[in-house]
Amino acid sequence: MKNFILILCSFFLFVACAQKPIVVSKPSTIDEKQTEVLKEQVLIEPLDIESEDFLLENTSLNRIAVIYPSKVVGKYAKSTISTISAYLLFNNKKFQIETFDTKDESLESILTQLNSLKDKAYTKVIALFTKNGFNLLNSVEGSENLKIYFPLINKEEINTDNDNFVFGGISYQKQIELLQTIASDKNSMFYINSYLGNKLKDSYLNTFGPSIVKEIARNNNRFKYIMNDERIIGSTVLLNTPIIKSSIIMTQLTAYEISPSKILSTQLNYNPLLLKLTQERDRENFYVVSSISEVDNYIEDYAKLLGSDITYNWVDYSSLIGIDYLINDNSNSMEPRFIKIDLVDNQVNYKQTLYRSTFYGFQKVLTD
């Protein structure tokens, strides 16, 4: 067990240190004792890529670059690399991952790290940029020989003609459209004043039309002033709020004996943590939509073991789709694609699934 812990610690050490490549080789079989198999057979070791013969000697090696601004999206980087590693371990592939930290999303920083990964002959890249970073990258030349996947960006948010760019961000607009199909004629929405909150508010109003809109203060967890609004009673309430805020709103709706006809939410609240923070009666008639589809149980186990969550974290799930696409794009292999999701105009075409809350978790209602 100690050796296994050391292996995992070594793995995250390599992940945390920018610009240090790693190679991992998966065991050839998987059984119910996969943890023991990993303990015995997973090897993690640094590579010497300074040799001129390195690429020639490692033609079967899957080389992936991950470029990201740590000051902006640092929380996603480690789990993204864990997801990539889990996928390649599961598929029994040798690989090298190298991280390129731009720190921020300034043009100078992006170009510096972009040139660095090109100098090291990477052609397959996962870029954890927001819309701001993408727009800068899109405005310069230098990506002609790179295939870049953007887990955080949906193509509906940007403009580009670059066929080398593939987008994996989910569409909150499509999620809201699905929720609208089960809403009543009387609707209300709670949101937080933030980039995402305002984006969801605009999408909501464009889809639902005139509604009761309530802004939730970031630093206020007492919502009596909202609960006193009798217009909410009997309405369909849409929560465009993070999990903690959503759980407080749901419990206070119960405490003040306000009974909405339904409580709806986008991907923001598709998380079992919500079940722990609320009681079953708080979640009565609660529906949530998610763009995350089911994957093989074994790959879920590998991902959890390495520290990512492809079941409920949509960024990790998007990264899983990204690595599957990059590895298999233009591949001569006759093996089937691991993720059965299509691309439409270089955008991942997610299916939207509606779930209803139960005592034990989320129960599927329908898929668009």
DRENDO-1510 file (C-alpha; in Angstrom, 1 decimal, always signed):
<recs>
REC; n; res; u; v; w
REC; 1; MET; +0.0; +0.0; +0.0 .
REC; 2; LYS; +2.9; +2.4; +0.8 .
REC; 3; ASN; +4.3; +1.8; -2.7 .
REC; 4; PHE; +1.0; +2.6; -4.2 .
REC; 5; ILE; +0.7; +5.8; -2.3 .
REC; 6; LEU; +4.2; +6.8; -3.4 .
REC; 7; ILE; +3.3; +6.1; -7.0 .
REC; 8; LEU; +0.3; +8.4; -6.8 .
REC; 9; CYS; +2.3; +11.1; -5.0 .
REC; 10; SER; +4.9; +10.8; -7.7 .
REC; 11; PHE; +2.2; +11.2; -10.4 .
REC; 12; PHE; +0.8; +14.4; -8.9 .
REC; 13; LEU; +4.3; +15.7; -8.4 .
REC; 14; PHE; +5.0; +15.4; -12.1 .
REC; 15; VAL; +1.6; +17.0; -12.9 .
REC; 16; ALA; +2.2; +19.9; -10.6 .
REC; 17; CYS; +5.6; +20.7; -12.1 .
REC; 18; ALA; +5.1; +22.5; -15.4 .
REC; 19; GLN; +7.1; +21.3; -18.4 .
REC; 20; LYS; +8.0; +17.9; -17.0 .
REC; 21; PRO; +6.8; +15.0; -19.2 .
REC; 22; ILE; +5.6; +11.7; -17.9 .
REC; 23; VAL; +5.1; +8.2; -19.4 .
REC; 24; VAL; +2.6; +5.8; -18.0 .
REC; 25; SER; +2.0; +2.2; -19.1 .
REC; 26; LYS; -1.3; +0.4; -18.2 .
REC; 27; PRO; -1.5; -3.3; -17.2 .
REC; 28; SER; -2.8; -5.6; -19.9 .
REC; 29; THR; -5.8; -6.9; -18.0 .
REC; 30; ILE; -8.4; -5.4; -15.7 .
REC; 31; ASP; -10.3; -7.3; -13.1 .
REC; 32; GLU; -12.2; -6.5; -9.8 .
REC; 33; LYS; -8.8; -6.0; -8.1 .
REC; 34; GLN; -7.8; -3.2; -10.4 .
REC; 35; THR; -6.4; -1.2; -7.5 .
REC; 36; GLU; -4.0; -4.0; -6.7 .
REC; 37; VAL; -3.1; -4.3; -10.4 .
REC; 38; LEU; -2.3; -0.6; -10.6 .
REC; 39; LYS; -0.2; -0.8; -7.5 .
REC; 40; GLU; +1.9; -3.6; -9.0 .
REC; 41; GLN; +2.1; -2.6; -12.6 .
REC; 42; VAL; +1.6; +1.1; -13.2 .
REC; 43; LEU; +4.9; +2.8; -13.8 .
REC; 44; ILE; +5.5; +6.5; -13.9 .
REC; 45; GLU; +8.9; +7.8; -14.9 .
REC; 46; PRO; +10.4; +11.0; -16.4 .
REC; 47; LEU; +11.5; +11.0; -20.0 .
REC; 48; ASP; +14.7; +12.3; -21.5 .
REC; 49; ILE; +13.5; +14.1; -24.6 .
REC; 50; GLU; +16.7; +16.0; -25.3 .
REC; 51; SER; +18.0; +13.2; -27.6 .
REC; 52; GLU; +17.7; +13.8; -31.3 .
REC; 53; ASP; +16.5; +10.2; -31.7 .
REC; 54; PHE; +13.8; +10.5; -29.1 .
REC; 55; LEU; +10.8; +10.9; -31.5 .
REC; 56; LEU; +12.1; +8.2; -33.9 .
REC; 57; GLU; +12.5; +5.8; -31.0 .
REC; 58; ASN; +9.0; +6.6; -29.6 .
REC; 59; THR; +6.8; +6.6; -32.7 .
REC; 60; SER; +4.1; +4.7; -30.9 .
REC; 61; LEU; +4.1; +7.1; -28.0 .
REC; 62; ASN; +1.0; +9.3; -27.7 .
REC; 63; ARG; +2.3; +12.8; -27.0 .
REC; 64; ILE; -0.2; +15.3; -25.5 .
REC; 65; ALA; +0.5; +18.9; -24.6 .
REC; 66; VAL; -1.8; +20.7; -22.0 .
REC; 67; ILE; -1.6; +24.5; -22.1 .
REC; 68; TYR; -3.4; +26.5; -19.5 .
REC; 69; PRO; -3.3; +29.8; -17.5 .
REC; 70; SER; -2.8; +28.7; -13.9 .
REC; 71; LYS; -4.0; +32.1; -12.5 .
REC; 72; VAL; -7.3; +31.8; -14.4 .
REC; 73; VAL; -8.2; +28.0; -14.6 .
REC; 74; GLY; -5.5; +26.4; -12.4 .
REC; 75; LYS; -8.2; +24.3; -10.6 .
REC; 76; TYR; -8.9; +22.4; -13.8 .
REC; 77; ALA; -5.4; +21.6; -14.9 .
REC; 78; LYS; -4.6; +18.7; -12.5 .
REC; 79; SER; -8.0; +16.9; -13.0 .
REC; 80; THR; -7.7; +17.4; -16.7 .
REC; 81; ILE; -4.3; +15.6; -16.7 .
REC; 82; SER; -5.7; +12.9; -14.5 .
REC; 83; THR; -8.5; +12.4; -16.9 .
REC; 84; ILE; -6.2; +12.1; -19.9 .
REC; 85; SER; -4.0; +9.7; -18.0 .
REC; 86; ALA; -7.0; +7.6; -16.9 .
REC; 87; TYR; -8.2; +7.3; -20.6 .
REC; 88; LEU; -4.8; +6.2; -21.9 .
REC; 89; LEU; -4.2; +3.8; -19.0 .
REC; 90; PHE; -7.6; +2.2; -19.7 .
REC; 91; ASN; -6.8; +1.9; -23.4 .
REC; 92; ASN; -3.4; +0.4; -22.7 .
REC; 93; LYS; -1.5; +3.1; -24.5 .
REC; 94; LYS; +2.0; +4.5; -23.7 .
REC; 95; PHE; +1.9; +8.3; -23.5 .
REC; 96; GLN; +3.7; +11.5; -22.6 .
REC; 97; ILE; +2.0; +14.5; -21.2 .
REC; 98; GLU; +3.7; +17.9; -20.8 .
REC; 99; THR; +2.1; +20.9; -19.3 .
REC; 100; PHE; +2.7; +24.5; -20.5 .
REC; 101; ASP; +1.6; +27.1; -18.0 .
REC; 102; THR; +1.0; +30.6; -19.5 .
REC; 103; LYS; +0.2; +31.9; -15.9 .
REC; 104; ASP; -2.3; +34.3; -17.4 .
REC; 105; GLU; -4.1; +34.9; -20.7 .
REC; 106; SER; -1.9; +37.7; -22.0 .
REC; 107; LEU; -0.8; +37.5; -25.6 .
REC; 108; GLU; +2.9; +37.4; -24.8 .
REC; 109; SER; +2.5; +34.5; -22.3 .
REC; 110; ILE; +0.4; +32.5; -24.7 .
REC; 111; LEU; +2.8; +32.9; -27.6 .
REC; 112; THR; +5.8; +32.0; -25.4 .
REC; 113; GLN; +4.3; +28.7; -24.3 .
REC; 114; LEU; +2.8; +28.0; -27.7 .
REC; 115; ASN; +6.2; +28.3; -29.3 .
REC; 116; SER; +7.7; +26.1; -26.6 .
REC; 117; LEU; +5.3; +23.3; -27.2 .
REC; 118; LYS; +5.9; +23.6; -31.0 .
REC; 119; ASP; +9.7; +23.5; -30.5 .
REC; 120; LYS; +9.2; +20.2; -28.7 .
REC; 121; ALA; +7.2; +18.8; -31.7 .
REC; 122; TYR; +3.8; +18.5; -30.0 .
REC; 123; THR; +0.9; +18.5; -32.5 .
REC; 124; LYS; -2.0; +17.4; -30.2 .
REC; 125; VAL; -3.0; +20.0; -27.7 .
REC; 126; ILE; -5.6; +20.5; -25.0 .
REC; 127; ALA; -6.0; +24.2; -24.3 .
REC; 128; LEU; -7.7; +25.2; -21.1 .
REC; 129; PHE; -8.4; +28.8; -22.1 .
REC; 130; THR; -11.4; +30.9; -21.5 .
REC; 131; LYS; -13.0; +33.0; -24.2 .
REC; 132; ASN; -10.5; +35.8; -23.6 .
REC; 133; GLY; -7.5; +33.6; -24.1 .
REC; 134; PHE; -9.0; +31.9; -27.1 .
REC; 135; ASN; -9.6; +35.2; -28.9 .
REC; 136; LEU; -6.0; +36.1; -28.4 .
REC; 137; LEU; -4.8; +32.7; -29.7 .
REC; 138; ASN; -7.2; +32.9; -32.6 .
REC; 139; SER; -5.8; +36.3; -33.6 .
REC; 140; VAL; -2.3; +35.1; -34.3 .
REC; 141; GLU; -0.7; +32.7; -36.7 .
REC; 142; GLY; +1.2; +29.6; -35.6 .
REC; 143; SER; -1.3; +26.9; -35.0 .
REC; 144; GLU; -1.4; +25.5; -38.6 .
REC; 145; ASN; +0.2; +22.2; -37.7 .
REC; 146; LEU; -1.5; +21.8; -34.4 .
REC; 147; LYS; -4.8; +20.1; -33.5 .
REC; 148; ILE; -6.2; +22.0; -30.5 .
REC; 149; TYR; -9.1; +21.0; -28.3 .
REC; 150; PHE; -10.8; +23.6; -26.1 .
REC; 151; PRO; -12.7; +21.9; -23.2 .
REC; 152; LEU; -14.0; +25.1; -21.7 .
REC; 153; ILE; -15.4; +26.8; -24.8 .
REC; 154; ASN; -18.5; +26.2; -26.9 .
REC; 155; LYS; -18.3; +27.4; -30.5 .
REC; 156; GLU; -21.5; +29.4; -30.1 .
REC; 157; GLU; -19.5; +31.8; -27.9 .
REC; 158; ILE; -16.8; +32.7; -30.4 .
REC; 159; ASN; -16.0; +33.3; -34.1 .
REC; 160; THR; -13.3; +31.3; -35.9 .
REC; 161; ASP; -12.6; +29.7; -39.3 .
REC; 162; ASN; -9.7; +27.6; -38.1 .
REC; 163; ASP; -10.4; +23.9; -38.8 .
REC; 164; ASN; -7.7; +22.9; -36.4 .
REC; 165; PHE; -9.7; +24.1; -33.5 .
REC; 166; VAL; -12.2; +21.7; -31.8 .
REC; 167; PHE; -14.6; +22.8; -29.0 .
REC; 168; GLY; -15.8; +20.8; -26.1 .
REC; 169; GLY; -17.7; +23.4; -24.0 .
REC; 170; ILE; -21.3; +22.5; -23.1 .
REC; 171; SER; -24.3; +24.6; -24.4 .
REC; 172; TYR; -26.2; +26.1; -21.5 .
REC; 173; GLN; -28.6; +27.5; -24.1 .
REC; 174; LYS; -29.6; +23.9; -25.2 .
REC; 175; GLN; -30.0; +22.9; -21.5 .
REC; 176; ILE; -32.3; +25.8; -20.8 .
REC; 177; GLU; -34.3; +25.0; -23.9 .
REC; 178; LEU; -34.9; +21.5; -22.6 .
REC; 179; LEU; -35.9; +22.8; -19.2 .
REC; 180; GLN; -38.4; +25.1; -20.8 .
REC; 181; THR; -40.3; +22.1; -22.2 .
REC; 182; ILE; -41.4; +21.1; -18.7 .
REC; 183; ALA; -41.9; +24.6; -17.3 .
REC; 184; SER; -45.3; +26.1; -16.5 .
REC; 185; ASP; -46.7; +29.4; -17.8 .
REC; 186; LYS; -45.6; +31.1; -14.6 .
REC; 187; ASN; -41.8; +31.2; -14.2 .
REC; 188; SER; -39.1; +32.7; -11.9 .
REC; 189; MET; -35.3; +32.5; -11.9 .
REC; 190; PHE; -32.6; +33.1; -9.3 .
REC; 191; TYR; -29.1; +34.0; -10.5 .
REC; 192; ILE; -25.8; +35.5; -9.3 .
REC; 193; ASN; -24.2; +38.6; -10.8 .
REC; 194; SER; -21.2; +37.0; -12.5 .
REC; 195; TYR; -20.0; +36.3; -16.1 .
REC; 196; LEU; -21.7; +32.9; -16.1 .
REC; 197; GLY; -24.7; +34.1; -14.1 .
REC; 198; ASN; -25.5; +37.0; -16.4 .
REC; 199; LYS; -25.0; +34.7; -19.5 .
REC; 200; LEU; -27.5; +32.2; -18.1 .
REC; 201; LYS; -29.9; +35.0; -17.2 .
REC; 202; ASP; -29.8; +36.3; -20.8 .
REC; 203; SER; -30.3; +32.8; -22.2 .
REC; 204; TYR; -33.2; +32.2; -19.7 .
REC; 205; LEU; -35.0; +35.4; -20.7 .
REC; 206; ASN; -34.5; +34.8; -24.4 .
REC; 207; THR; -36.0; +31.3; -24.0 .
REC; 208; PHE; -38.7; +31.7; -21.3 .
REC; 209; GLY; -39.7; +35.3; -22.0 .
REC; 210; PRO; -41.0; +37.6; -19.3 .
REC; 211; SER; -40.4; +36.1; -15.9 .
REC; 212; ILE; -39.7; +37.0; -12.2 .
REC; 213; VAL; -35.9; +37.5; -12.0 .
REC; 214; LYS; -34.2; +37.5; -8.6 .
REC; 215; GLU; -30.5; +38.4; -8.2 .
REC; 216; ILE; -28.8; +36.5; -5.3 .
REC; 217; ALA; -26.1; +38.4; -3.5 .
REC; 218; ARG; -22.8; +36.6; -3.4 .
REC; 219; ASN; -22.2; +37.2; +0.3 .
REC; 220; ASN; -25.7; +36.8; +1.6 .
REC; 221; ASN; -27.2; +33.5; +2.6 .
REC; 222; ARG; -30.4; +34.9; +4.1 .
REC; 223; PHE; -33.1; +35.1; +1.5 .
REC; 224; LYS; -36.1; +36.2; +3.5 .
REC; 225; TYR; -36.5; +39.2; +1.3 .
REC; 226; ILE; -36.9; +36.9; -1.6 .
REC; 227; MET; -39.3; +34.4; +0.1 .
REC; 228; ASN; -41.7; +37.2; +0.9 .
REC; 229; ASP; -42.5; +37.6; -2.8 .
REC; 230; GLU; -45.8; +35.7; -3.2 .
REC; 231; ARG; -45.4; +35.6; -7.0 .
REC; 232; ILE; -42.9; +32.7; -6.6 .
REC; 233; ILE; -45.7; +30.5; -5.1 .
REC; 234; GLY; -46.8; +28.0; -7.7 .
REC; 235; SER; -44.2; +29.1; -10.3 .
REC; 236; THR; -41.5; +27.1; -12.0 .
REC; 237; VAL; -38.3; +28.2; -10.3 .
REC; 238; LEU; -35.1; +28.0; -12.3 .
REC; 239; LEU; -31.9; +28.0; -10.2 .
REC; 240; ASN; -28.9; +29.5; -12.2 .
REC; 241; THR; -26.9; +29.4; -9.0 .
REC; 242; PRO; -24.0; +27.3; -7.7 .
REC; 243; ILE; -24.6; +24.3; -5.5 .
REC; 244; ILE; -24.2; +25.9; -2.1 .
REC; 245; LYS; -26.6; +28.8; -3.0 .
REC; 246; SER; -29.0; +26.4; -4.6 .
REC; 247; SER; -29.2; +24.2; -1.6 .
REC; 248; ILE; -29.9; +27.2; +0.7 .
REC; 249; ILE; -32.6; +28.5; -1.6 .
REC; 250; MET; -34.2; +25.1; -1.7 .
REC; 251; THR; -34.2; +24.6; +2.1 .
REC; 252; GLN; -35.6; +28.1; +2.7 .
REC; 253; LEU; -38.4; +27.6; +0.2 .
REC; 254; THR; -39.3; +24.6; +2.4 .
REC; 255; ALA; -38.9; +26.6; +5.6 .
REC; 256; TYR; -41.1; +29.4; +4.4 .
REC; 257; GLU; -43.7; +26.9; +3.1 .
REC; 258; ILE; -43.4; +28.2; -0.5 .
REC; 259; SER; -44.2; +25.4; -3.0 .
REC; 260; PRO; -43.1; +26.0; -6.6 .
REC; 261; SER; -44.7; +23.8; -9.2 .
REC; 262; LYS; -41.2; +22.7; -10.2 .
REC; 263; ILE; -37.6; +23.6; -9.4 .
REC; 264; LEU; -35.3; +23.4; -12.4 .
REC; 265; SER; -31.5; +23.7; -12.9 .
REC; 266; THR; -28.8; +23.5; -15.5 .
REC; 267; GLN; -25.5; +21.6; -15.3 .
REC; 268; LEU; -24.5; +23.8; -12.4 .
REC; 269; ASN; -26.4; +21.6; -9.9 .
REC; 270; TYR; -25.8; +18.2; -11.4 .
REC; 271; ASN; -23.8; +17.0; -8.4 .
REC; 272; PRO; -24.5; +14.5; -5.6 .
REC; 273; LEU; -23.3; +17.2; -3.1 .
REC; 274; LEU; -26.7; +18.9; -3.6 .
REC; 275; LEU; -28.3; +15.7; -2.2 .
REC; 276; LYS; -26.2; +15.9; +0.9 .
REC; 277; LEU; -26.9; +19.6; +1.5 .
REC; 278; THR; -30.7; +19.2; +1.2 .
REC; 279; GLN; -33.5; +17.0; +2.4 .
REC; 280; GLU; -35.7; +14.9; +0.2 .
REC; 281; ARG; -38.7; +17.2; +0.8 .
REC; 282; ASP; -36.6; +20.2; -0.3 .
REC; 283; ARG; -35.9; +18.5; -3.7 .
REC; 284; GLU; -39.5; +17.5; -4.4 .
REC; 285; ASN; -40.2; +18.2; -8.1 .
REC; 286; PHE; -36.6; +19.1; -8.6 .
REC; 287; TYR; -35.3; +18.5; -12.2 .
REC; 288; VAL; -31.7; +19.0; -13.5 .
REC; 289; VAL; -30.3; +18.7; -17.0 .
REC; 290; SER; -26.8; +17.4; -17.8 .
REC; 291; SER; -24.7; +17.1; -20.9 .
REC; 292; ILE; -22.6; +14.2; -19.4 .
REC; 293; SER; -23.3; +10.8; -20.9 .
REC; 294; GLU; -22.6; +7.5; -19.3 .
REC; 295; VAL; -19.2; +5.9; -19.9 .
REC; 296; ASP; -17.6; +2.6; -19.0 .
REC; 297; ASN; -17.5; +1.8; -15.3 .
REC; 298; TYR; -13.9; +0.9; -15.5 .
REC; 299; ILE; -12.8; +4.2; -17.0 .
REC; 300; GLU; -14.8; +5.9; -14.2 .
REC; 301; ASP; -12.8; +3.9; -11.6 .
REC; 302; TYR; -9.5; +4.8; -13.2 .
REC; 303; ALA; -10.5; +8.5; -13.3 .
REC; 304; LYS; -11.5; +8.5; -9.6 .
REC; 305; LEU; -8.3; +6.7; -8.7 .
REC; 306; LEU; -6.2; +9.4; -10.3 .
REC; 307; GLY; -8.3; +12.3; -9.0 .
REC; 308; SER; -10.8; +13.3; -11.7 .
REC; 309; ASP; -14.6; +13.0; -11.9 .
REC; 310; ILE; -16.0; +12.2; -15.3 .
REC; 311; THR; -19.4; +11.4; -13.9 .
REC; 312; TYR; -20.4; +14.8; -12.6 .
REC; 313; ASN; -17.7; +17.3; -13.5 .
REC; 314; TRP; -18.4; +18.4; -17.0 .
REC; 315; VAL; -14.9; +19.9; -17.6 .
REC; 316; ASP; -13.3; +16.5; -16.8 .
REC; 317; TYR; -15.9; +14.8; -19.0 .
REC; 318; SER; -15.1; +17.3; -21.8 .
REC; 319; SER; -11.4; +16.5; -21.4 .
REC; 320; LEU; -12.2; +12.8; -21.8 .
REC; 321; ILE; -13.9; +13.5; -25.1 .
REC; 322; GLY; -11.0; +15.7; -26.1 .
REC; 323; ILE; -8.3; +13.1; -25.5 .
REC; 324; ASP; -10.4; +10.4; -27.3 .
REC; 325; TYR; -10.7; +12.7; -30.3 .
REC; 326; LEU; -7.1; +13.7; -30.4 .
REC; 327; ILE; -5.8; +10.1; -30.1 .
REC; 328; ASN; -8.2; +8.7; -32.7 .
REC; 329; ASP; -8.4; +11.6; -35.2 .
REC; 330; ASN; -6.9; +10.5; -38.6 .
REC; 331; SER; -6.0; +7.2; -37.0 .
REC; 332; ASN; -5.6; +4.1; -39.1 .
REC; 333; SER; -6.7; +1.9; -36.2 .
REC; 334; MET; -9.8; -0.2; -36.8 .
REC; 335; GLU; -10.6; +0.1; -33.1 .
REC; 336; PRO; -14.0; +1.8; -32.3 .
REC; 337; ARG; -14.0; +5.3; -30.8 .
REC; 338; PHE; -14.3; +5.1; -27.0 .
REC; 339; ILE; -16.8; +8.0; -26.7 .
REC; 340; LYS; -19.8; +7.8; -28.9 .
REC; 341; ILE; -20.3; +11.6; -29.5 .
REC; 342; ASP; -20.3; +13.3; -32.8 .
REC; 343; LEU; -18.7; +16.6; -33.8 .
REC; 344; VAL; -20.9; +19.2; -35.7 .
REC; 345; ASP; -18.8; +21.9; -37.3 .
REC; 346; ASN; -15.9; +21.2; -34.9 .
REC; 347; GLN; -18.1; +21.4; -31.8 .
REC; 348; VAL; -18.9; +18.4; -29.6 .
REC; 349; ASN; -22.6; +17.6; -30.1 .
REC; 350; TYR; -23.7; +16.8; -26.5 .
REC; 351; LYS; -26.9; +15.1; -25.7 .
REC; 352; GLN; -29.0; +16.8; -23.1 .
REC; 353; THR; -30.4; +14.5; -20.4 .
REC; 354; LEU; -33.1; +15.4; -18.0 .
REC; 355; TYR; -32.9; +13.9; -14.5 .
REC; 356; ARG; -35.3; +14.0; -11.5 .
REC; 357; SER; -34.1; +14.0; -7.9 .
REC; 358; THR; -34.8; +10.9; -5.9 .
REC; 359; PHE; -33.9; +9.8; -2.3 .
REC; 360; TYR; -30.8; +8.0; -3.6 .
REC; 361; GLY; -29.7; +10.3; -6.4 .
REC; 362; PHE; -30.7; +11.4; -9.9 .
REC; 363; GLN; -33.1; +9.3; -12.1 .
REC; 364; LYS; -33.1; +9.8; -15.8 .
REC; 365; VAL; -36.4; +11.2; -17.2 .
REC; 366; LEU; -35.6; +11.8; -20.9 .
REC; 367; THR; -32.8; +12.6; -23.4 .
REC; 368; ASP; -33.1; +15.0; -26.3 .
</recs>
